[in-house]
Amino acid sequence: MMNVNAMNSRDIFRLYAALCIVLFLVFPALLKARQQDTCPKSAHEFWSEFRESVLDKNEAKIISYTSFPFQVKGALDDSSSRYIDVNEFKIFIPKLFEADPGLTAEPTTMKRFVSDLIALPAPSCNKLQNQLRVGQWVFEEDKSGWHFIKAYIED
């Protein structure tokens, strides 16, 4: 082991250069690992179809992708949840579109966010690859496919 007090400027430069090289080689790999797509192909296919139904304001199609009872929860951790049926969901759809996704500095709407989000960003799915979150909306896959299950929205 080298005595730090006995190191000259040349040794310090070499140590610094070696550290920079290691960081230069490792950092991109760590960054890439963090940004890898965590969603299966089925999630991307579902998102494309669901997104189209939102942009077309096709309420019947949105409802067909939704699991009932549908969970509505406030955006804060301590917010309570409630469950709504299909009839209440129909009334609730405009609120889903107008909710702020909370992901940008400037306020926007989920409708605008969905419009701008052509493909799912990485990572969007959980580690089990059975749940997907887009802004304030949550989707889950079961044996019958992907479903819209929850929205984090102040009711």
N, C-alpha and C positions, 0 to 999 in steps of 0.2 A: 504494500500500500504506500502510495506517495504521500509525503508530508506536505500539506497544503502551504505551510510557511516557507518550505524550501522550493516551491514551484516558481519558475521564472516566467516572464511574460510569454515566452515561446511555448511553454507547456500549457499555460492557461489558454492561449490561442488554439492549440491543438485540441484541448478538451472541449472548448467552445465549438470548434469546427465539427468535431465528432458528434456532439450533441445536436447541432443543427442538421447534420446529415441524417441522423436517426429520426429526428422529428420530420424532416422532409420526406423520408421514406414511409414512415408510419402514419402520419396525419391523414394523407389522402385515403388510405385503406380504412381508417376509422371513420372518416367522413362518409365514404361510400357505404360502409356497413350500416350506418345510421339512416341512410336515405334509401335503402333497398326497399323495393315494393314488397309489402307484407300481405297483399291481397291476392287471392286465387283468381284465375281467369273468369270464373263465374261471377265474381264481384264486379269486375270491370264490365262484363256484358250486362249485368243487372243495372249498374249505374247508368250506362248509356241509354237503356230503355226507360228507366225511371226519370232521368234528366229530360228526355224528350217529352214525356208526359207532363212534367212540370212546365216546360217551356211552352207547350201547346195548351196549357191550362186544362188538360183533360182530366177532370175530377173523377170520372168513372174509372179510368185507368189507374190513377193514383190510389183510389180506394181499393182496386183489385190487388195492388202491391202492398197494402197495409194489413197488419195483423190487429185484430180486435179481441179484447179491449185494448185500445191504444193508450200508451202512457204519456202523460204531460207532466213535466217537472220543471220547476223554476231553475234559472241558470245558476243560482248559488247552491253550494253544497248542502246547506241546512234547509233548503226549500222542500216543501212537501210535494208528494206526487198525487195525481189523480188519474183515473182511467175513464176513457170516454168510449161510447159505442159509435157505430157507423153514422147514426143520425146526427149526433153532436159533432162528429168529425167533419161532416159536410159543412157545418156552420163554422168550424174552426179553421178550415183550409186557408182563408185569407190571412189569418194570423200567422200561419206557418210560412207563408210567402213573405210577409212583412217583417218577420223577426230579424233582428240583427245577428249575424253569425258570430260576432264578437272576435273576429280574427284580423281585423284591419284597424288602423289608427282612426280612420274616418268611418262614421256610421254608414252602413249599407243595409241591404235586405238579403234574405236567403234567396229570393227569386233572382236578384242580380248576381249573387255569389254562385248560384247554380248555373246561370247563363255563362259566366266567365270560366267555370270549372268544366272544361271539356273532358278531361281525363282525371281519374283519381290521383291525388298527389301521394307520394310515398313518405312516410307510412300512413295508411288510412285504416288498416285493419288491425285487430288485436293479434296476439301471438298465436292463438288457436285458429286464426283465419276464418272465424265464424261470425265476427261482428265488425261492422264498418261504421265509421263516423264521418259525416260531412257537415262541417259547421255545427249547427245545433240539432242536427237530425241523426238518429241512430237506426241502423239496419242490422238484421240478424239473419243468418242462414240456418234453416233446418232441413229436414228430409225433403220437403216440398219446394225448397228454393229460398231466395232472399225475400225479406219482408221489412217494411217500414214499421218499426216497433215503438219508437219514443221520440219526443221532441223536447228540448230544453228551451222553454219559452215562458216568459212571465205571462200568466193567464189573467 
